[in-house]
Amino acid sequence: MKQTLFSTWNIKDLEIKNRIVMAPMDQYSAENGMINQWHHTHYLTRAVGQVGLIIVEASAVSADGRISNQDLGIWSDEHIEGLACVVKACKHYGAKMAIQIGHAGRKCECECEEIIAPSPIAFSKDSKIPREMSLNDIQNTIQDFANAAQRALKAGFDAIEIHAAHGYLVSEFLSPLSNRRHDSYGKDRALFLREILEAVKSVLPKDFPLMIRISARDYIDGGNEIEDCIKLLSPLKNLFDVLDVSTGGVIEASIKTYPGYQIECARILKEALEISCIGGGLITEAKMANKLIQSNIIDSVFLARELLRNPYWSIQAALELGVDIEISKQYERAKYF
């Protein structure tokens, strides 16, 4: 049977009802990392709107790993209950739930005494200069990721995504623009990511889905291109199940954007690594999304801003494509004109 936007998608034993993914988008609405009523409404609305896989926004593995003071956190057991409440509510309406866990690194703008990074290189002329991470810092951060994964499991999430994109800490280790180390973490820029994946997998059930979000291009001379990502990720491909392909963010750069501008990167990585890929980038049209899936260019499509504009995009897409999908009985009338 030919895959479509509304065919089921399996990641290991996890079956997702369609191939529409809500990209993780920071809401900058938390206090002390705690999820609140805004997040509950925000995510639940997209579940009712029939998104197949919802990826909860970047949740910091340590308090000083937040992008801002208003970021979600998963560094404490106190965060579990609130996350679990949102997960349970969204699952009730058929969505599968993932959470993106990460560390801001040199892009941290929260109130803390110092920020850390692989090398003491500021993100921009207006940014703080980070302290170069010691080997002890690195091992502590890896353990923070493992602890966060255990909390995500307790909260009932179906999958975990490691944030290795957009110039945050893991991404900083991967890029030669931000990693100038001379030790093993500089000679092998993927070592930090490898050790995080190994630590996270060690605390999860064997068949628990693990994803990575990657920036496939740095958009500047001397930075990573797709070929570099292939070299970095090839030795790791047995440690994760899905690659969520984005671009940019490690340094300020001019990026030409258009609907689907990151799809070619996803296609290349999917073929080279022989792994399932989520692709997207300003996609708004159902027919375009469906064609990308039908052509096996990507395995699923992520939507970000479009789902902010229209939480019920999935229902509208089904109507446009002539697909009869199951929706909440209270909204059944929306299926007919």
N, C-alpha and C positions, 0 to 999 in steps of 0.2 A: 504494500500500500504506500502510495506516494505521500511524503510528509508535507504538511501545510502549516500555516500559522496556528490553526486550531487542532492539529493532531497532537496526541500526547507525546511527552518527552520524558525519557528515562535517564536519570543519572544514578548509576548503580541500581539500588532497589527503590529509589525514590521516583515515583511517577507524578509528573506535573501535567495538569489537564490541558494546557496549551503552551505555546512557545513565546508568550509575551512576558517579558521580565521588567519589573520596575527597578530602574537603576538606583543605587544608594545616593540620596541627595540630602546633605546636611540641612537641618531645619533651624539650627542655632537657637534652640528654644528650651534647652535643658538647664537645670540648676544642680550643681554638684554631680553632673552626669546622670541625673535621674530622669527617666521617661515620665511624661505627664499626659494630661488630657489632650493637649494638642496632638502629640504623636499618636495617641490612641485613635483619635478621629481621622487623622491624616492617613494612617495605614489601613484602618478598617474600611474607609471609603473606597480605597483601591481594591480591597478584597471583594467587597460587594460589587465593584465594577468589573470583576472577573479577570483580574490579572492573575496569570498562572503562578509566577514566582515573584515574591516581594523580597527585595534585599534591603533590610533595615540599614539606615545610614551609618557611616563610619563611627564606630564606638571605640573609644580609647582604651587601650590595655593598661594604661597608667594615667594618673591624674595629670602629670606633666607631659603627657603624650597627646593632649587634646589640641585641636587646631585653634579653638577659642574656648573661653570659659563657659560657653553655652552648648558645647558638644555633649552628645551622649557618652556614657562611660560604661565599661564592663570590667573595671579594675577592682570592684568590691562585690562581695556577696549581697550587699544591700541593693544592688542593681537588678538582681535576678527576678524578684517578685514582679516588679513593674513590667519588665520585658516579657515575662511569662504571661501576664494578663493580656498584652497586645497579641502575642503569638497565638494564644488560645482563641481569642476573638476572631482573628483573621482566618485561622484554620477552619473555624466553624462555617465560613462561607466558601470553603474549597480552595483557598490559596495555600501554597506551600511557602514556608518562611525561612529565609536565610538572613544572616547578619554579617556585615562587613566589620572586621576587627583590624585596628591599625594603630599607628603611632605617628604623630605629626613631624617628628624630627625637627629640622631647622625651620620649618614653616609654622612651628608652634607660636601662637600669638596670645596664649593665655598668661595669666599672672603667675609667673614662677621665677625663681632666682636665676636659673640658667636654662638654656636649651641645648640639646645634644644632637650630634650628627656624626656620620662616618669621618668627616674632615672638617676643620674649622673654617668653612667657607660660607659666607652669608648668602641667603637666597637672592637678595637684591641690595642695592645701596641703602635702602631704608630699613633693612632687616637687621636683627641682632646677629652677632657673630657667634655661632654655636661652639660648644666645647667638644673637642674630638673624643669620641667614645673610647673608653678603656676596654680591655678584654672583659673585665668584670662587668662593666656597663652592658656590653653585648650579651653576656650570658644571663644577666638579670632581665634584660628585655625579652630574650627568647623565652624565659620562664614566664614572664608576664603574658605572652601570647598563649602559652600552654594553659595557664590559669584561666585566661579569658575564654578559651575554647571549652573548658570544663563548665564554666558558668553558662555559656551558650547552650550546652547540652542540657543542663539542668533547667534552663528556661523553656526548653521544648523546641528549639529551632531544628529545622530539617536539614540545614546545610550551613557551612561557614565559608566566608570569602575572606582571604588574606588581602589586605590593601597594599599592593605593591606598585601603585600607579601614582601619577600626578605630583611627583616630587616630594612625597612624604617619606618617612624614614626608610622603609624597605626599598622604595624607588631610588632614594639617594644612594644606597649601597650599590644598586644596579648600574647607575649611570656614571661614566667617567668624568662628567662635568662636576659631580659633587663628591665622588669617592676618589681621593688621591692618596689613599693609605698605601704603605709599603709592606704591610704584614699579609697574612693569608687572606684577610677580608678585602684586601685591595688587589692582590694577585688573582683571586677568584671572586669577582664581584657578586656572584650568585650564592656564595657560601652562607651569608647571613640568612637569605631566603630559604636555602636548603635546610639549615638547622632549625628554623622556625617551623617549616613543614614537618620535619621529622619529630619535633617536640609536640606539635599539635596532634599529629597522627597517633602518637604514643598514648594520648589520653582519650582518644575517641574510639568508638566501636569500629571494627574493621571495615564495614560497608557504609560508614558515614560519609556523605559527599563533601569534598573539599574543593574550593574554587580559589582562583587567583585573579585579581584585577591587575592588569599590566598596562603600562604606557609603552606602546610599540614604537613610538618615535619621539625624539626630543626636539625636533624641528630646528636644530642649530648645528653648525659645523663642530665636529668633535664630540657630539652627543651620540646616543644610541640611535641606530636605524633598525629596520626590521631584521636585517641579517644578524645584527648583534644580539637581538632578542632571541632569535633562533638558537644561536650558540650558547647563550646564557641559560635558556630554558630546556634545551634538549636533554641534558643530563638529569634534569629534575622531573621529566614528564611522567614518570611512574609514581610520583609523590602527590599528584593532584589529579582531579577528574575533569575540570572545566576551566577554560581560559576566558575571562571576561575582558575583551579587548578595547582599550581606550588609547589616548595619545596625549603627549604634552604634559606640562606642569612642573617639570624639574627645574626649569629656568624660564624667565620671562622671554617669550618668543612670539612672533607674529604667525598666526595660524589661519589659513584660508579654510573656512567652514562652509558646508553645504549639506543638504540632506544625504546622509549615508557616507559622510566623508571619512569615517573610520572603517568602513566595511572592507576595503581592499586589504588593509592590515590584518583584519580578522581572517579573511580568506587565505592569505599567504601563511599565516601562523597555523591555521587549521590543517592545511595540506602538509606543511613542513613537519609539524609535530604530531600529526595524526591524532588530534585530540578535539573534543567538542569545544566549540567556541560560541560565545555570545557576542554579537556585533551590533553596532548602531551608530548614532551620531546625528542628531537633529531629524530623525525620521518621524514623519507625521502621517503618511499615507498608508492605509491598510493594504492596498494593492502592491505597493513597493515592498512592504514587509513580507507579504505572502510570497511574492516572487523570489525574494532572497532565500526564504526557507525552502520553497519548492525546488529551487535550483541547487540546493545543498551547498550554497556559498557559506552560510552560517547555520548553526543548529537552532538558535533562538535569537530574538531581537530585543535589545533593551530600549526602553523609552524613559526619558527623564522629563524635560520641560513639557512635553506634550501631555504627560500624565498629571502635571501640575495644572495645566489648563483644562484638561478633561479627564477626570478620574474614571469616567465610564467609556473610555476610548475602546476598550475590548468589546463591549456590547455594540458600539457603533460600527466597529470593524467587521464584526460578524454579520450585521445587517447589510453592509456594503458588499461583502463577499458572498452573501446568500447562504450563510452557514447557520444552522439552527443549534444554538448552544443553550445549556441549562443555566438559568439565572434565578435569583431569589424570587419567590412567588409574588412578593409585593411589587416587583418590577416587571412582571410578565407582560403587562400592557405595552411596555417599551419595545417589544419585539414586533409590534404590528403598527402600520401606519394608518 
